[in-house]
Amino acid sequence: MNKIMLIIAMLFSCSCVYSWDGYNRDSSEFIEVEQGNLVRSGLDIEIYHWGDGAYHDEEVIDIYDDELETYDYTTGEYHTYEMD
């Protein structure tokens, strides 16, 4: 039982180390959610937009399947990202 718990803990910790990449079909822009952002509905996260080379503060509206819906405080727009 202890080995199973250790394996689960190791897998969880490894999955939190990497960034989460996505794509906005509306703007044809790639984005990146870097490590350290807790992506949960109602929380604010920082997203790097490759199109303008800047970080945007965004509120997570919803997460479903492989999509992330946010409100971008920088632009005042809602976005839906397809996440990898």
ABEGO torsion letter per residue (X at the ends): XAAAAAAAAAAAAAAAABBBBBBBAAAGBBBBBBBGBBBBBGBBBBBBBAAAGBBBBBBBABBBEABBBBBBAAAGBBBBBBBX
